[in-house]
Amino acid sequence: MNVNPESTLGFGHFIAQSDAVGKTLLAVLVLMSVLSWLIIALKGLTLVARRRRSHAFLNFFWNATSLEAVQHEIATHGSHDPFSHLASHAMQAQSHHARYGAAKLEEAGTASDFVTRTIKKVLDEETTRLENGLAVLATVGATAPFVGLFGTVWGVYHALVAIGMSGAGTLDKVAGPVGEALIMTGLGLAVAIPAVVGYNWLTRANRVMLSHLDAFAYEVHTFVAMGQPLAAADAPPAPPVRAVSPRAAA
């Protein structure tokens, strides 16, 4: 029984005929895909859990009768979200400055200054934590198409060399190997598209979270450093940021 040569063409035939460079490029694309999907899954699950915990803490915070109740809640259950982390450090900074004063350069200034610097440090820490792994997604999304294109160019080159050496330059002999080489370009796009979509989704979610956290930081600074609510008559004017409601971080 005669076997149609065209029936042997495909992904398996392309991999079997690839040299070390082609197989290395394929392995790189597979590694990129696994890494990007792993980051998207882990960051997505972490984001959902962080939103749930933040919502629960903000509900407790805005319904608490005093900062002491908030501090006791954090000391009992710990801080497992950005909002409780910020509130905990701000209250600890105020308590530390009231007890020991300005003993070091980082504690210089008034209690309000020290709390402000502490809050800024926490915001930087949370920003870094939220952005962990996003650089990998951006790199995969930007480079995977070019890795696939390189694999295609390499495959076309070897296909044309083989055709030239065989002396058979008919269309059926050229189209098959060249078409197989285009598989690498398709794989590169298949790796890059989920990475770009995941990067944009996580970036926007982090931007919303940090915006709410920044507004909450002003509220915490007012309560902790000034010892008065925003509605107090002698409270300083609020900066142009929107206050966070318990539903905002949901």
N, C-alpha and C positions, 0 to 999 in steps of 0.2 A: 504494500500500500504506500503510495506516494504521500509525503507530508508536505503540505504547503509551507514554504519558508516564511510567508507572512504570518502564519499562525504562531510561529515561535517568537515573534516580536512582542515586546511589552516591557513592563517594569522588571520582571525577573530576568529576561534576556539582557536588558540593559545593565543590570547589576552584575550579572555573570560575565559580561564582556568588558566591564569597567576595569581600569587599572588601579594602582594604589592611590593615585590622586583623586580619582572619581569616588572611590569608596571612602576615602578620608573626608571629602566634602559632604558626602551623604551622612557619615557619622556625626559631623559637626552640625548639620541641620537637625538630625534626630536629637542630639544633645540640647540644642537651642530650644526645640519644641518642648521637650520634657521639662527643661528648666523654667521656661516661660509659663507653662500650664501649672507647674508646681507653685510658682510665685503667685499667680492669679488666684489659685485655690486657697492657699494659706492666707494671703492678704484679704481675700474676700470673706473668709470665715472669721478672721480676726476683726474685720470691719463690722460685721454683723454683731459679734459679741461686744465690741466696744460701744456700739450705738445702744445696745440694750442696757449695758451697765451704766452708761452715761445718763440715759433716760431715767433709770431708777434712782441714781444719786441726785440728779437735779430735782426730781420730785421730792425727795427727802430734804434737800437743802432749802428749797423755797418754802417748805412747810415746817421747817424746824423753828423752835421757839428762841434759840440762841446759838451763837457760834460754839459754845461749850457742848451743846448737843451734837452739833456736826462733828466736832473734834472727837467726841466719845464714840460716835458711829464709825468714824474712820479708824480710830484706834482698835475698835472691836473687830471690824470686818476687813480692815485694810483698804488700800486705794488700788483699784484695779481698772481705772479708766482715767482719761486725761483730766477730767473736771475734779474728781476727788484728789488726784495727785497734785494739782495746782492748789486747791484749797488747803490741803494738808501742809504743803511747804510754806504757803503764805502765813498760816497760823503759827507754824513752828518758828518762822523767821521773826514774827512780831514778839512771840514769847521769849525767844533767845535774846533779842535786842533789849527788851524790857528788863531781863534778868542780869545780863552781863554788859550791856552798853556796847560802845564801839571800841572793841579791844584790838581789832585788826583792820587793815585797809579795806577789805571787802565789806566790813560792817560800818564804815565811816558814814557820817551824816545822821539824819534823823531816822526814826523808826520807819517812817513812810518811805524814805529813800531806800532803806535796806529791804523792805518788803517789795518795792518796785523792782529792784535788781534781782531778787529771788524769783519773782514772777516771770521776769524776762528769761532767766535761765531755764525755768520749767517750760516756757513756751518754745525755746530753742530745742530742748530735749525732746519734747513731743513732736516738733516738726521733723527732727532727724529720725525719730522712731517711725513716724508715718511714711516717710519717704524711703525707708530702707527697702531695697529690692527694685524700686522703680527705675533706677539707672540700668539694671539688667534688662528689663522689658524694653526700655527705649533703645538700648544697644541691639537687641535681637530684632526689633521692628525696623531698625535702620539698616542693618547689615545682612539680614537673612536673604532679601531679594538679590543682593550682589553675590552672595555665596552661591545661590542657585544659578545665577547668570554665569558665574565663572565655571560652574560644573557643566552648563550647557555649551559654552564656548569650547571647553576642553573636550567634551564628547563629540561635538561637531568636527573639531580638528582631527581627532583620531578616526572618525567615520570617513571623512574625506580622504585622509591618507590611505586608509584601507581600500577605499573604492579606487583611488588612483593606482595603487599597486596591483589591483586585480584587473584593471583595464575595462571594467564594466561600468559605464557611465550612464546607463539608462535610468529613467525616472524611478522605476520600481526599486532599483538598487540604491538610489540616493535618498529617496523620501523616507524609507524605513529607518535607517540609522540616524538621520537628522531628526526625525520625529521623536525617536527615543531620547535623544539628547535634550529635547525640550522638557522632558520630565523633571529635570533638575530645577528649571525655572519655575515650574508649577509648584514643586515642593518648597522652594524658597518663599513664594508668595503665601502658601498655606501655613508656613511657620510665622511669617511676619504679620499677617492680618490679625490673628488672635492677640499677639503681643501688643500691637498698636491699640486695638480696641480695649484690652485690659488696662494698658497704661493710661489711656484717656479717662476710663471709668474711675480708676483708683485716684488719679490726680484730682478729678473734680470732687470726689467724695472727701478726699483729704482737705481740699480747699474749703469746703463747706464746714467740715469739722473744726478746722483751725480758725475760721471766721467766728464761729460760735464760741470757741474757747477764748479768743481774744476779747470778745465782748464780756464774757463771764469773768475774765481776769480783772476788768475794770470794776465790776461789782464786788468781787472779793477784796480788791485793794481798798475800796471804799469802806466795806464792813470791817476789815481787819485793821488797817492802818489808821483810819480816821475814827473808827468806833461809832459810826452813825450811818443810818440808811440814806439812800439817795434822796428821799423825800424831805430830809431835814432842811430847816430854813437856812442854816448857814453852810450848807454843803456847797462845794465848788461846782462850777458849771460842768456838765458832762461833755466829754468829747463827742465828735460826730460818729458814734457807733451805736448800733441798735442793741438794746439789752436782750439778753437771752432769756427766753421763757422756758419752762419745763418741757414744752413740746418741740422747742427749736432743735434740740439735739437728737430727736427721735429718728 
